[in-house]
């Protein structure tokens, strides 16, 4: 019986993760446009206005299904695959479970929303606000954590996950 070996990986760096996230954001924009924007436009046209909270919930649900579904099923989203990135449990290297994926998603959304709020405050030139300091601190902490030895962003640390750049496993030689 042949033994299967787990692929070897190195912690993914900040730039490769950024490019992967950009790719995923383009895909998410397209998917949410089709699955949320189109139906909401039709409902508005033929039935009437749709409350904003319904639109936000639909958008969040589609994003959750895309990210968490890919993380659980294969460990990587479509944006992570070209760079051979994989999300795994930090302590064991196993595939992540639904609980860890949900925590990772929620923490990632908080980081992204904090980044958006930070840019909003910067554009308004209102950097003295305590909310600005809090909002800017979350993404900054995440970036600083990614520069550490383990290269875990804040959402990875909170979920107990890590992102690795997978390298092909060495094939056993014929002599073994």
MDAnalysis code that builds the backbone (N, CA, C; Angstrom):
import MDAnalysis as mda
import numpy as np

u = mda.Universe.empty(528, n_residues=176, atom_resindex=np.repeat(np.arange(176), 3), trajectory=True)
u.add_TopologyAttr("name", ["N", "CA", "C"] * 176)
u.add_TopologyAttr("resid", np.arange(1, 177))
u.add_TopologyAttr("resname", ["UNK", "UNK", "UNK", "UNK", "UNK", "UNK", "UNK", "UNK", "UNK", "UNK", "UNK", "UNK", "UNK", "UNK", "UNK", "UNK", "UNK", "UNK", "UNK", "UNK", "UNK", "UNK", "UNK", "UNK", "UNK", "UNK", "UNK", "UNK", "UNK", "UNK", "UNK", "UNK", "UNK", "UNK", "UNK", "UNK", "UNK", "UNK", "UNK", "UNK", "UNK", "UNK", "UNK", "UNK", "UNK", "UNK", "UNK", "UNK", "UNK", "UNK", "UNK", "UNK", "UNK", "UNK", "UNK", "UNK", "UNK", "UNK", "UNK", "UNK", "UNK", "UNK", "UNK", "UNK", "UNK", "UNK", "UNK", "UNK", "UNK", "UNK", "UNK", "UNK", "UNK", "UNK", "UNK", "UNK", "UNK", "UNK", "UNK", "UNK", "UNK", "UNK", "UNK", "UNK", "UNK", "UNK", "UNK", "UNK", "UNK", "UNK", "UNK", "UNK", "UNK", "UNK", "UNK", "UNK", "UNK", "UNK", "UNK", "UNK", "UNK", "UNK", "UNK", "UNK", "UNK", "UNK", "UNK", "UNK", "UNK", "UNK", "UNK", "UNK", "UNK", "UNK", "UNK", "UNK", "UNK", "UNK", "UNK", "UNK", "UNK", "UNK", "UNK", "UNK", "UNK", "UNK", "UNK", "UNK", "UNK", "UNK", "UNK", "UNK", "UNK", "UNK", "UNK", "UNK", "UNK", "UNK", "UNK", "UNK", "UNK", "UNK", "UNK", "UNK", "UNK", "UNK", "UNK", "UNK", "UNK", "UNK", "UNK", "UNK", "UNK", "UNK", "UNK", "UNK", "UNK", "UNK", "UNK", "UNK", "UNK", "UNK", "UNK", "UNK", "UNK", "UNK", "UNK", "UNK", "UNK", "UNK", "UNK", "UNK", "UNK", "UNK", "UNK", "UNK"])
u.atoms.positions = np.array([
    [0.844, -1.176, 0.000],
    [0.000, 0.000, 0.000],
    [0.893, 1.244, 0.000],
    [0.641, 2.150, -0.915],
    [1.464, 3.345, -1.053],
    [1.085, 4.356, 0.019],
    [2.094, 4.983, 0.571],
    [1.891, 5.987, 1.591],
    [1.739, 7.346, 0.921],
    [0.735, 8.120, 1.352],
    [0.580, 9.461, 0.808],
    [1.318, 10.434, 1.705],
    [1.982, 11.386, 1.100],
    [2.708, 12.377, 1.875],
    [2.012, 13.722, 1.763],
    [2.042, 14.455, 2.848],
    [1.434, 15.774, 2.876],
    [2.361, 16.746, 2.152],
    [1.812, 17.641, 1.319],
    [2.663, 18.617, 0.642],
    [3.368, 19.521, 1.646],
    [4.528, 19.952, 1.282],
    [5.326, 20.840, 2.123],
    [5.012, 22.273, 1.719],
    [5.010, 23.164, 2.695],
    [4.732, 24.554, 2.376],
    [5.551, 25.500, 3.221],
    [5.629, 26.734, 2.757],
    [6.282, 27.799, 3.500],
    [5.228, 28.870, 3.775],
    [5.326, 29.562, 4.910],
    [4.345, 30.608, 5.203],
    [4.281, 31.634, 4.062],
    [3.066, 31.949, 3.658],
    [2.868, 32.883, 2.542],
    [3.178, 34.305, 2.990],
    [3.850, 35.046, 2.133],
    [4.221, 36.422, 2.426],
    [3.083, 37.394, 2.194],
    [3.308, 38.622, 2.606],
    [2.272, 39.649, 2.566],
    [1.890, 40.022, 1.124],
    [2.855, 40.095, 0.224],
    [2.550, 40.537, -1.130],
    [1.786, 39.478, -1.912],
    [2.165, 38.225, -1.769],
    [1.482, 37.157, -2.493],
    [0.047, 37.027, -1.989],
    [-0.145, 37.244, -0.697],
    [-1.495, 37.203, -0.140],
    [-2.312, 38.394, -0.620],
    [-1.671, 39.546, -0.774],
    [-2.367, 40.732, -1.277],
    [-2.839, 40.504, -2.712],
    [-1.964, 39.962, -3.569],
    [-2.355, 39.704, -4.955],
    [-3.478, 38.675, -5.019],
    [-3.402, 37.679, -4.177],
    [-4.449, 36.667, -4.116],
    [-5.779, 37.294, -3.698],
    [-5.738, 38.177, -2.707],
    [-6.953, 38.843, -2.235],
    [-7.551, 39.735, -3.328],
    [-6.699, 40.411, -4.092],
    [-7.193, 41.245, -5.196],
    [-7.926, 40.400, -6.230],
    [-7.362, 39.260, -6.550],
    [-7.982, 38.345, -7.500],
    [-9.333, 37.870, -6.976],
    [-9.374, 37.492, -5.694],
    [-10.628, 37.052, -5.092],
    [-11.661, 38.171, -5.044],
    [-11.219, 39.403, -4.777],
    [-12.158, 40.524, -4.749],
    [-12.789, 40.772, -6.118],
    [-11.999, 40.615, -7.186],
    [-12.575, 40.759, -8.535],
    [-13.624, 39.684, -8.781],
    [-13.330, 38.462, -8.366],
    [-14.283, 37.362, -8.538],
    [-15.529, 37.615, -7.690],
    [-15.332, 38.020, -6.433],
    [-16.469, 38.296, -5.560],
    [-17.333, 39.430, -6.091],
    [-16.713, 40.445, -6.667],
    [-17.479, 41.534, -7.262],
    [-18.386, 40.992, -8.360],
    [-17.858, 40.141, -9.220],
    [-18.641, 39.572, -10.318],
    [-19.757, 38.676, -9.795],
    [-19.421, 37.822, -8.846],
    [-20.408, 36.881, -8.309],
    [-21.528, 37.628, -7.588],
    [-21.180, 38.616, -6.760],
    [-22.221, 39.354, -6.052],
    [-23.039, 40.219, -7.005],
    [-22.424, 40.688, -8.064],
    [-23.175, 41.459, -9.057],
    [-24.269, 40.598, -9.673],
    [-23.926, 39.347, -9.997],
    [-24.890, 38.445, -10.627],
    [-25.908, 37.924, -9.613],
    [-25.436, 37.475, -8.450],
    [-26.321, 36.815, -7.484],
    [-27.072, 37.772, -6.558],
    [-26.561, 38.983, -6.388],
    [-27.222, 39.935, -5.500],
    [-27.730, 41.144, -6.281],
    [-26.857, 41.773, -7.038],
    [-27.233, 42.996, -7.748],
    [-28.344, 42.799, -8.765],
    [-28.237, 41.751, -9.556],
    [-29.263, 41.485, -10.572],
    [-30.630, 41.238, -9.967],
    [-30.752, 40.275, -9.047],
    [-32.065, 40.029, -8.442],
    [-32.633, 41.240, -7.699],
    [-31.788, 41.990, -6.995],
    [-32.295, 43.159, -6.272],
    [-32.815, 44.203, -7.245],
    [-32.118, 44.387, -8.350],
    [-32.581, 45.336, -9.360],
    [-33.936, 44.914, -9.920],
    [-34.100, 43.630, -10.200],
    [-35.382, 43.131, -10.703],
    [-36.499, 43.309, -9.676],
    [-36.203, 43.009, -8.419],
    [-37.209, 43.172, -7.364],
    [-37.597, 44.638, -7.232],
    [-36.619, 45.541, -7.261],
    [-36.906, 46.976, -7.169],
    [-37.774, 47.437, -8.332],
    [-37.500, 46.883, -9.510],
    [-38.215, 47.300, -10.714],
    [-39.672, 46.814, -10.709],
    [-39.895, 45.584, -10.284],
    [-41.230, 44.995, -10.427],
    [-42.034, 44.945, -9.134],
    [-41.386, 44.939, -7.990],
    [-42.120, 44.801, -6.734],
    [-42.044, 46.070, -5.902],
    [-40.860, 46.619, -5.770],
    [-40.698, 47.820, -4.959],
    [-39.351, 47.826, -4.275],
    [-39.130, 48.821, -3.420],
    [-37.824, 48.955, -2.776],
    [-37.476, 47.766, -1.870],
    [-36.202, 47.481, -1.828],
    [-35.663, 46.425, -0.965],
    [-34.912, 47.117, 0.168],
    [-35.218, 46.747, 1.425],
    [-34.511, 47.392, 2.540],
    [-32.996, 47.170, 2.437],
    [-32.250, 48.170, 2.887],
    [-30.786, 48.082, 2.826],
    [-30.253, 46.881, 3.598],
    [-30.852, 46.560, 4.751],
    [-30.345, 45.448, 5.548],
    [-30.468, 44.132, 4.788],
    [-31.489, 44.003, 3.951],
    [-31.642, 42.783, 3.144],
    [-30.523, 42.710, 2.109],
    [-30.220, 43.832, 1.502],
    [-29.141, 43.870, 0.514],
    [-27.802, 43.515, 1.170],
    [-27.525, 44.081, 2.342],
    [-26.273, 43.782, 3.046],
    [-26.189, 42.314, 3.449],
    [-27.317, 41.768, 3.916],
    [-27.323, 40.355, 4.313],
    [-27.083, 39.439, 3.113],
    [-27.699, 39.754, 1.983],
    [-27.473, 38.951, 0.776],
    [-26.018, 39.032, 0.338],
    [-25.467, 40.222, 0.349],
    [-24.069, 40.408, -0.037],
    [-23.139, 39.631, 0.893],
    [-23.363, 39.749, 2.194],
    [-22.527, 39.053, 3.170],
    [-22.665, 37.543, 3.035],
    [-23.872, 37.070, 2.783],
    [-24.103, 35.633, 2.635],
    [-23.358, 35.077, 1.426],
    [-23.380, 35.790, 0.316],
    [-22.670, 35.339, -0.879],
    [-21.160, 35.327, -0.626],
    [-20.641, 36.369, 0.014],
    [-19.205, 36.416, 0.337],
    [-18.830, 35.284, 1.292],
    [-19.668, 35.045, 2.296],
    [-19.412, 33.963, 3.256],
    [-19.397, 32.609, 2.540],
    [-20.391, 32.383, 1.711],
    [-20.475, 31.095, 1.009],
    [-19.262, 30.886, 0.105],
    [-18.839, 31.918, -0.599],
    [-17.688, 31.804, -1.509],
    [-16.409, 31.496, -0.722],
    [-16.086, 32.350, 0.243],
    [-14.816, 32.206, 0.958],
    [-14.790, 30.964, 1.839],
    [-15.769, 30.819, 2.703],
    [-15.780, 29.698, 3.638],
    [-15.933, 28.375, 2.887],
    [-16.767, 28.361, 1.866],
    [-16.938, 27.138, 1.086],
    [-15.639, 26.655, 0.464],
    [-14.896, 27.559, -0.151],
    [-13.614, 27.186, -0.753],
    [-12.581, 26.808, 0.311],
    [-12.547, 27.560, 1.419],
    [-11.575, 27.249, 2.469],
    [-11.799, 25.855, 3.040],
    [-13.071, 25.487, 3.236],
    [-13.376, 24.178, 3.818],
    [-13.158, 23.062, 2.804],
    [-13.608, 23.281, 1.585],
    [-13.558, 22.206, 0.590],
    [-12.137, 21.835, 0.181],
    [-11.336, 22.809, -0.171],
    [-10.003, 22.484, -0.657],
    [-8.875, 23.265, -0.018],
    [-9.221, 24.190, 0.873],
    [-8.195, 24.965, 1.543],
    [-7.778, 26.218, 0.797],
    [-8.305, 26.423, -0.409],
    [-7.911, 27.622, -1.147],
    [-9.038, 28.090, -2.052],
    [-9.136, 29.410, -2.171],
    [-10.122, 30.008, -3.063],
    [-9.561, 30.043, -4.485],
    [-10.379, 30.475, -5.398],
    [-9.927, 30.591, -6.789],
    [-8.762, 31.569, -6.900],
    [-8.778, 32.623, -6.106],
    [-7.689, 33.599, -6.124],
    [-6.402, 33.090, -5.505],
    [-6.498, 32.082, -4.656],
    [-5.311, 31.531, -4.003],
    [-4.634, 30.460, -4.853],
    [-5.369, 29.829, -5.724],
    [-4.832, 28.687, -6.470],
    [-3.690, 29.019, -7.423],
    [-3.721, 30.121, -8.180],
    [-2.589, 30.386, -9.079],
    [-1.255, 30.528, -8.356],
    [-1.315, 30.972, -7.086],
    [-0.090, 31.141, -6.312],
    [0.156, 29.961, -5.374],
    [-0.647, 28.919, -5.512],
    [-0.511, 27.693, -4.725],
    [-0.568, 27.957, -3.225],
    [-1.513, 28.813, -2.814],
    [-1.717, 29.111, -1.408],
    [-2.792, 28.198, -0.836],
    [-2.643, 27.845, 0.423],
    [-3.619, 26.988, 1.081],
    [-3.773, 27.409, 2.531],
    [-5.031, 27.460, 2.997],
    [-5.334, 27.771, 4.391],
    [-5.445, 26.451, 5.143],
    [-4.705, 26.331, 6.226],
    [-4.719, 25.119, 7.043],
    [-4.774, 25.515, 8.519],
    [-5.071, 24.542, 9.361],
    [-4.999, 24.765, 10.806],
    [-3.527, 24.959, 11.170],
    [-3.230, 25.986, 11.914],
    [-1.834, 26.338, 12.217],
    [-1.119, 25.273, 13.036],
    [-1.834, 24.623, 13.930],
    [-1.166, 23.675, 14.818],
    [-0.936, 22.301, 14.205],
    [-1.818, 21.888, 13.271],
    [-1.714, 20.523, 12.746],
    [-1.464, 20.433, 11.247],
    [-1.781, 21.490, 10.507],
    [-1.643, 21.437, 9.054],
    [-2.832, 20.787, 8.368],
    [-3.863, 20.429, 9.152],
    [-5.065, 19.821, 8.577],
    [-5.924, 20.884, 7.910],
    [-6.881, 20.426, 7.094],
    [-7.846, 21.354, 6.501],
    [-8.641, 22.026, 7.610],
    [-9.063, 23.256, 7.354],
    [-9.797, 23.980, 8.389],
    [-11.239, 23.491, 8.441],
    [-11.851, 23.643, 9.610],
    [-13.232, 23.230, 9.791],
    [-14.151, 24.443, 9.693],
    [-15.442, 24.202, 9.786],
    [-16.425, 25.279, 9.631],
    [-16.265, 26.348, 10.704],
    [-16.004, 25.954, 11.938],
    [-15.846, 26.926, 13.013],
    [-14.662, 27.850, 12.779],
    [-13.522, 27.270, 12.436],
    [-12.324, 28.084, 12.180],
    [-12.528, 28.974, 10.954],
    [-13.177, 28.442, 9.925],
    [-13.429, 29.231, 8.716],
    [-14.369, 30.393, 9.008],
    [-15.364, 30.168, 9.848],
    [-16.302, 31.241, 10.203],
    [-15.607, 32.321, 11.018],
    [-14.791, 31.925, 11.988],
    [-14.034, 32.912, 12.771],
    [-13.095, 33.692, 11.860],
    [-12.441, 32.989, 10.955],
    [-11.523, 33.638, 10.010],
    [-12.277, 34.645, 9.135],
    [-13.456, 34.261, 8.658],
    [-14.265, 35.150, 7.819],
    [-14.682, 36.397, 8.592],
    [-15.209, 36.210, 9.805],
    [-15.670, 37.356, 10.592],
    [-14.518, 38.305, 10.916],
    [-13.379, 37.763, 11.310],
    [-12.216, 38.604, 11.617],
    [-11.698, 39.301, 10.355],
    [-11.740, 38.607, 9.218],
    [-11.310, 39.213, 7.954],
    [-12.231, 40.363, 7.569],
    [-13.546, 40.182, 7.757],
    [-14.496, 41.250, 7.443],
    [-14.270, 42.461, 8.343],
    [-13.986, 42.225, 9.622],
    [-13.709, 43.337, 10.539],
    [-12.455, 44.085, 10.082],
    [-11.438, 43.351, 9.656],
    [-10.211, 43.989, 9.180],
    [-10.475, 44.811, 7.923],
    [-11.206, 44.237, 6.962],
    [-11.504, 44.966, 5.727],
    [-12.363, 46.199, 5.998],
    [-13.390, 46.057, 6.853],
    [-14.236, 47.211, 7.169],
    [-13.428, 48.285, 7.896],
    [-12.524, 47.871, 8.762],
    [-11.653, 48.841, 9.446],
    [-10.769, 49.584, 8.452],
    [-10.292, 48.861, 7.461],
    [-9.474, 49.495, 6.431],
    [-10.291, 50.516, 5.632],
    [-11.528, 50.172, 5.319],
    [-12.407, 51.101, 4.595],
    [-12.679, 52.336, 5.444],
    [-12.973, 52.145, 6.734],
    [-13.209, 53.282, 7.637],
    [-11.953, 54.143, 7.742],
    [-10.795, 53.512, 7.792],
    [-9.535, 54.255, 7.854],
    [-9.380, 55.154, 6.628],
    [-9.621, 54.592, 5.434],
    [-9.516, 55.399, 4.215],
    [-10.561, 56.515, 4.195],
    [-11.747, 56.251, 4.726],
    [-12.782, 57.281, 4.801],
    [-12.308, 58.446, 5.672],
    [-11.789, 58.136, 6.851],
    [-11.301, 59.189, 7.743],
    [-10.118, 59.937, 7.127],
    [-9.243, 59.221, 6.444],
    [-8.126, 59.898, 5.792],
    [-8.618, 60.835, 4.701],
    [-9.622, 60.418, 3.946],
    [-10.149, 61.279, 2.876],
    [-10.846, 62.512, 3.445],
    [-11.417, 62.383, 4.646],
    [-12.081, 63.520, 5.289],
    [-11.102, 64.365, 6.111],
    [-9.846, 63.930, 6.157],
    [-8.800, 64.605, 6.929],
    [-9.192, 64.756, 8.410],
    [-9.810, 63.706, 8.937],
    [-10.255, 63.698, 10.321],
    [-9.508, 62.605, 11.072],
    [-8.217, 62.809, 11.258],
    [-7.390, 61.771, 11.871],
    [-7.264, 61.924, 13.386],
    [-7.946, 62.896, 13.976],
    [-7.899, 63.061, 15.423],
    [-8.962, 62.237, 16.125],
    [-9.889, 61.684, 15.407],
    [-10.989, 60.930, 15.999],
    [-10.501, 59.624, 16.626],
    [-11.020, 59.276, 17.796],
    [-10.655, 57.984, 18.405],
    [-11.085, 56.802, 17.528],
    [-12.181, 56.960, 16.809],
    [-12.625, 55.883, 15.921],
    [-11.612, 55.658, 14.795],
    [-10.990, 56.732, 14.323],
    [-9.957, 56.583, 13.306],
    [-8.791, 55.765, 13.850],
    [-8.362, 56.078, 15.070],
    [-7.236, 55.346, 15.664],
    [-7.573, 53.864, 15.835],
    [-8.786, 53.577, 16.270],
    [-9.205, 52.184, 16.418],
    [-9.277, 51.494, 15.054],
    [-9.907, 52.162, 14.094],
    [-10.061, 51.572, 12.759],
    [-8.713, 51.377, 12.076],
    [-7.802, 52.310, 12.225],
    [-6.486, 52.185, 11.595],
    [-5.624, 51.150, 12.307],
    [-5.868, 50.964, 13.594],
    [-5.066, 50.021, 14.365],
    [-5.282, 48.568, 13.984],
    [-6.495, 48.211, 13.603],
    [-6.787, 46.804, 13.292],
    [-6.037, 46.333, 12.043],
    [-6.159, 47.024, 10.897],
    [-5.369, 46.571, 9.739],
    [-3.865, 46.709, 9.966],
    [-3.455, 47.733, 10.709],
    [-2.024, 47.903, 10.979],
    [-1.498, 46.733, 11.802],
    [-2.256, 46.307, 12.791],
    [-1.863, 45.154, 13.600],
    [-1.773, 43.901, 12.737],
    [-2.720, 43.755, 11.825],
    [-2.713, 42.592, 10.936],
    [-1.463, 42.577, 10.057],
    [-1.084, 43.733, 9.538],
    [0.116, 43.814, 8.687],
    [1.367, 43.528, 9.504],
    [1.445, 44.090, 10.713],
    [2.613, 43.844, 11.564],
    [2.725, 42.359, 11.893],
    [1.593, 41.723, 12.173],
    [1.609, 40.300, 12.490],
    [2.073, 39.476, 11.287],
    [1.731, 39.918, 10.074],
    [2.151, 39.188, 8.872],
    [3.655, 39.306, 8.644],
    [4.280, 40.290, 9.233],
    [5.722, 40.449, 9.089],
    [6.495, 39.625, 10.120],
    [5.772, 38.965, 11.022],
    [6.421, 38.139, 12.028],
    [6.895, 36.821, 11.421],
    [7.521, 36.001, 12.252],
    [8.069, 34.732, 11.780],
    [6.990, 33.804, 11.211],
    [5.837, 33.725, 11.881],
    [4.769, 32.822, 11.441],
    [3.935, 33.377, 10.299],
    [4.024, 34.667, 10.048],
    [3.300, 35.344, 8.969],
    [1.784, 35.121, 9.036],
    [1.258, 35.133, 10.239],
    [-0.182, 35.010, 10.414],
    [-0.781, 36.401, 10.521],
    [-1.783, 36.678, 9.688],
    [-2.520, 37.926, 9.820],
    [-3.426, 37.815, 11.041],
    [-4.039, 38.910, 11.432],
    [-4.882, 38.925, 12.615],
    [-5.995, 37.883, 12.515],
    [-6.645, 37.792, 11.367],
    [-7.749, 36.835, 11.215],
    [-7.253, 35.389, 11.284],
    [-6.038, 35.139, 10.816],
    [-5.472, 33.797, 10.932],
    [-5.141, 33.480, 12.392],
    [-4.584, 34.439, 13.093],
    [-4.237, 34.239, 14.496],
    [-5.487, 33.929, 15.322],
    [-6.545, 34.707, 15.113],
    [-7.774, 34.509, 15.880],
    [-8.455, 33.180, 15.558],
    [-8.350, 32.728, 14.319],
    [-8.992, 31.475, 13.903],
    [-8.104, 30.260, 14.116],
    [-6.843, 30.478, 14.431],
    [-5.926, 29.356, 14.599],
    [-5.542, 28.728, 13.271],
    [-5.508, 29.557, 12.220],
    [-5.172, 29.072, 10.885],
    [-3.885, 29.723, 10.400],
    [-3.377, 29.227, 9.294],
    [-2.189, 29.802, 8.666],
    [-2.314, 29.588, 7.161],
    [-1.698, 30.473, 6.397],
    [-1.697, 30.354, 4.939],
    [-0.288, 29.983, 4.505],
    [-0.197, 28.898, 3.748],
    [1.097, 28.406, 3.270],
    [1.117, 28.398, 1.756],
    [2.288, 28.622, 1.224],
    [2.517, 28.449, -0.202],
    [2.999, 27.012, -0.369],
    [2.143, 26.194, -0.965],
    [2.390, 24.755, -1.048],
    [3.397, 24.463, -2.146],
    [4.365, 23.633, -1.796],
    [5.351, 23.171, -2.761],
    [5.065, 21.697, -3.014],
    [5.273, 21.225, -4.225],
    [4.980, 19.823, -4.507],
    [5.766, 18.900, -3.583],
    [5.090, 17.852, -3.140],
    [5.756, 16.876, -2.277],
    [6.784, 16.097, -3.082],
    [7.880, 15.777, -2.437],
    [8.931, 15.022, -3.098],
    [8.420, 13.604, -3.377],
    [8.613, 13.157, -4.598],
    [8.178, 11.815, -4.967],
    [9.210, 10.817, -4.492],
    [8.736, 9.702, -3.917],
    [9.707, 8.704, -3.462],
    [10.426, 8.085, -4.646],
    [11.680, 7.809, -4.426],
    [12.464, 7.227, -5.517],
    [12.092, 5.755, -5.688],
    [12.438, 5.177, -6.798],
    [12.094, 3.792, -7.124],
    [12.822, 2.809, -6.222],
    [13.926, 3.240, -5.615],
    [14.709, 2.356, -4.777],
    [14.060, 2.126, -3.413],
    [13.171, 3.004, -2.991],
    [12.566, 2.879, -1.651],
    [11.485, 1.867, -1.609],
])
